Amino acid sequence: MSIRSYALPILAALALLPSGLGARQASTPTAAADSAPAIQAPETGLRRFMVVRTFPAGALAGLDATAKKAVNACNSTHGVSWVYSYANADKTKTFCIYDGPSEQAIRDAATGNKIPVDYIVEIPVVLKPQ
C-alpha cells in the first residue's frame, strides 16, 4: 500500500477535527484563510466524503455568494451537502468535505455543477488527538 493511500484517510480525519485540534497553521500576514468550523456528524442515512479537485489557475476567482448558491442548489437535487473546503495557497487544489448518500451522488452533483473530481475518499471515522 502506498503512502498516499495511508495519508489520505488520516488527512481527511484531521480535516474534520474542531478548530485547534488539527495541525497548526503558520500565521503569515499575506495568507488570509477562514478557520474550519467544528461540524456535526452527517445526518442519519448520509455518509461523509472528501473530494479532491484540481483547477486551472484563476478558476476559483469567481466563486462568490451567487456561484456558491448555484452549487448548493444543484447539490441538493442529488441529496448532497457541501460542508466546507480547504484550498492550497494558489487555489488550484481543493479538499472538499461533503455529506451525501453515496459516492455516486457526490460525482453526479459535481457533473451537474461542471466541476472536476480527481478522486473521492469516504471518511467515516474521526480520530482525535486525546
C-alpha positions as CSV (number, residue, x, y, z in Angstrom):
1,M,0.0,0.0,0.0
2,S,1.4,3.4,-0.9
3,I,2.0,6.3,1.5
4,R,-0.7,8.2,-0.4
5,S,-3.3,5.6,0.4
6,Y,-2.4,5.7,4.1
7,A,-2.1,9.5,4.3
8,L,-5.5,10.5,2.7
9,P,-7.7,8.9,5.3
10,I,-5.6,10.4,8.0
11,L,-5.7,13.9,6.4
12,A,-9.4,13.5,5.9
13,A,-9.9,12.7,9.5
14,L,-7.8,15.6,10.6
15,A,-9.9,17.9,8.4
16,L,-13.0,17.0,10.5
17,L,-11.5,17.9,13.8
18,P,-12.7,21.0,15.6
19,S,-10.6,24.1,15.1
20,G,-7.4,24.0,17.1
21,L,-7.2,20.2,17.3
22,G,-5.7,19.5,13.9
23,A,-2.4,20.6,12.5
24,R,-1.4,24.1,13.5
25,Q,-1.2,26.6,10.7
26,A,1.6,29.2,10.4
27,S,0.3,32.7,10.7
28,T,1.5,35.0,8.0
29,P,0.3,38.5,7.2
30,T,-0.2,37.6,3.5
31,A,-2.2,34.5,4.0
32,A,-5.9,35.0,4.8
33,A,-7.9,31.9,5.5
34,D,-11.1,31.0,7.2
35,S,-10.7,28.5,10.0
36,A,-12.6,25.3,9.6
37,P,-15.7,25.0,11.8
38,A,-16.4,22.2,14.2
39,I,-19.1,20.3,12.4
40,Q,-21.7,17.8,13.4
41,A,-21.7,14.2,12.1
42,P,-23.7,13.6,8.9
43,E,-27.4,13.1,9.3
44,T,-28.7,9.6,9.5
45,G,-28.5,7.9,6.2
46,L,-25.8,10.1,4.9
47,R,-22.0,9.5,4.6
48,R,-19.1,11.9,4.7
49,F,-16.6,12.2,1.8
50,M,-13.5,14.2,1.0
51,V,-13.4,15.3,-2.7
52,V,-10.0,16.3,-4.1
53,R,-10.1,18.6,-7.1
54,T,-7.6,20.3,-9.4
55,F,-8.5,23.6,-11.0
56,P,-6.7,25.7,-13.6
57,A,-5.0,28.8,-12.1
58,G,-7.7,31.5,-11.5
59,A,-10.7,29.2,-11.9
60,L,-11.9,29.8,-8.4
61,A,-11.6,33.6,-8.6
62,G,-15.3,34.0,-9.5
63,L,-16.5,31.8,-6.6
64,D,-18.8,34.4,-5.0
65,A,-22.0,34.0,-3.0
66,T,-24.1,33.7,-6.2
67,A,-21.9,30.9,-7.5
68,K,-22.0,29.1,-4.1
69,K,-25.8,29.3,-4.0
70,A,-26.0,27.7,-7.5
71,V,-23.6,24.9,-6.5
72,N,-25.6,24.3,-3.3
73,A,-28.9,24.2,-5.3
74,C,-27.5,21.6,-7.7
75,N,-26.1,19.6,-4.9
76,S,-29.4,19.4,-3.1
77,T,-31.0,17.8,-6.2
78,H,-28.6,14.9,-5.6
79,G,-29.1,14.8,-1.8
80,V,-25.6,16.2,-1.3
81,S,-24.4,18.9,1.1
82,W,-21.2,20.9,0.7
83,V,-19.8,21.1,4.3
84,Y,-16.7,23.2,3.6
85,S,-13.5,23.2,1.6
86,Y,-9.8,23.7,2.0
87,A,-7.6,25.2,-0.8
88,N,-3.9,25.3,-1.3
89,A,-2.3,28.8,-1.5
90,D,-2.7,29.3,-5.2
91,K,-6.3,27.9,-5.2
92,T,-5.5,25.2,-7.8
93,K,-6.2,22.3,-5.5
94,T,-9.2,21.9,-3.2
95,F,-10.0,19.3,-0.5
96,C,-13.8,19.5,-0.1
97,I,-15.9,17.9,2.6
98,Y,-19.3,16.7,1.5
99,D,-22.2,14.7,3.1
100,G,-24.3,12.6,0.8
101,P,-26.0,9.2,0.3
102,S,-23.2,7.7,-1.9
103,E,-20.0,8.4,-3.7
104,Q,-22.1,8.3,-7.0
105,A,-24.3,11.1,-5.7
106,I,-21.2,13.2,-5.0
107,R,-20.0,12.5,-8.5
108,D,-23.4,13.3,-10.1
109,A,-23.5,16.6,-8.2
110,A,-20.0,17.5,-9.4
111,T,-21.0,16.7,-13.0
112,G,-24.1,18.8,-12.6
113,N,-22.0,21.7,-11.3
114,K,-19.4,21.2,-14.1
115,I,-16.6,20.9,-11.5
116,P,-13.8,18.4,-11.6
117,V,-13.2,15.4,-9.3
118,D,-9.7,13.9,-9.0
119,Y,-10.8,11.3,-6.5
120,I,-13.1,10.8,-3.6
121,V,-12.4,9.2,-0.2
122,E,-15.1,8.2,2.2
123,I,-14.2,9.4,5.7
124,P,-16.4,7.6,8.2
125,V,-14.1,7.8,11.2
126,V,-12.9,10.8,13.1
127,L,-9.7,10.4,15.1
128,K,-9.0,12.9,17.9
129,P,-5.6,13.5,19.5
130,Q,-6.8,12.9,23.0
